[in-house]
């Protein structure tokens, strides 16, 4: 089998996954999660941190660094949700997170060795 044929199938698969996501988006909302206070505070700190905008001039961003920056952005958005809607319950923080944010966190955990 040719390599290009395989990637053509992957592109078709990606389009199908995108179509499924488009259908599911309207069916999903937020999910209530419970986080240890330390993790919630770290997420809020990521949201409040000032980062320079954009990549800037220089070498193009590697795929690994791009993925790392995306994960940092997802953490910051979780921090925003916590700062807006989070509430303490004992030693935890409870917050309603968008299902996409939950998915991003789970994917990050699954990608760790």
C-alpha positions in Angstrom: 0.0 0.0 0.0 1.3 3.4 -0.9 2.0 5.9 1.9 0.0 8.6 0.2 -3.1 6.4 0.0 -2.9 5.8 3.7 -2.8 9.5 4.5 -5.7 10.1 2.1 -7.7 7.7 4.3 -6.5 9.5 7.4 -7.7 12.8 5.9 -11.1 11.2 5.2 -11.1 9.9 8.8 -10.3 13.4 10.1 -13.2 14.9 8.1 -15.5 12.2 9.5 -14.3 12.9 13.1 -14.9 16.6 12.4 -18.4 16.0 11.2 -19.1 13.9 14.3 -17.7 16.6 16.5 -20.0 19.2 14.8 -23.0 17.0 15.6 -21.9 16.4 19.2 -21.1 20.0 20.0 -24.8 20.9 20.1 -25.6 18.0 22.4 -22.9 18.7 25.0 -22.5 21.4 27.5 -20.7 21.6 30.8 -19.8 18.9 33.2 -19.2 19.5 37.0 -15.7 18.5 38.1 -13.9 18.5 41.4 -10.2 19.4 41.6 -7.8 19.6 44.5 -7.4 23.3 45.5 -3.7 23.2 44.6 -4.4 22.3 41.0 -7.3 24.8 40.7 -5.0 27.5 42.0 -2.3 26.6 39.4 -4.9 26.8 36.6 -6.0 30.2 37.8 -2.4 31.4 38.0 -1.9 30.2 34.4 -5.0 32.3 33.4 -3.7 35.4 35.1 -0.1 35.1 33.8 0.9 37.6 31.1 2.4 35.9 28.1 3.9 37.6 25.0 1.5 37.4 22.1 2.3 35.2 19.2 5.4 33.3 18.1 7.3 36.4 16.9 10.1 36.4 14.5 12.7 33.7 14.4 12.6 29.9 14.0 9.2 28.3 13.3 7.6 26.6 16.2 8.2 22.9 16.3 5.2 20.5 16.5 6.2 19.6 20.0 6.4 23.2 21.2 3.1 24.0 19.5 1.4 21.1 21.3 2.9 22.3 24.6 1.7 25.9 24.0 -1.8 24.5 23.2 -1.9 22.6 26.5 -0.8 25.7 28.4 -3.7 27.6 26.7 -6.2 24.9 27.6 -5.0 25.1 31.2 -5.4 28.9 31.2 -9.0 28.5 29.9 -9.7 26.1 32.7 -8.3 28.7 35.1 -10.6 31.3 33.7 -13.6 29.0 34.3 -12.4 28.4 37.9 -12.0 32.1 38.5 -15.5 32.8 37.2 -17.5 29.8 38.4 -15.4 27.8 40.8 -16.4 27.3 44.4 -14.6 25.7 47.3 -16.0 22.6 48.9 -13.7 21.4 51.6 -10.2 21.0 50.3 -11.5 20.9 46.7 -12.7 23.4 44.1 -15.9 22.4 42.2 -16.5 24.0 38.8 -18.6 23.4 35.7 -16.2 23.0 32.8 -17.0 22.9 29.1 -16.7 19.3 27.9 -13.9 20.4 25.4 -11.8 21.6 28.3 -12.3 18.3 30.2 -11.4 16.4 27.0 -8.2 18.5 26.6 -7.1 17.7 30.1 -7.9 14.0 29.7 -6.0 13.9 26.4 -3.0 15.6 28.1 -3.0 13.0 30.8 -3.3 10.1 28.3 -0.3 11.4 26.4 2.1 11.2 29.3 4.4 8.2 29.5 
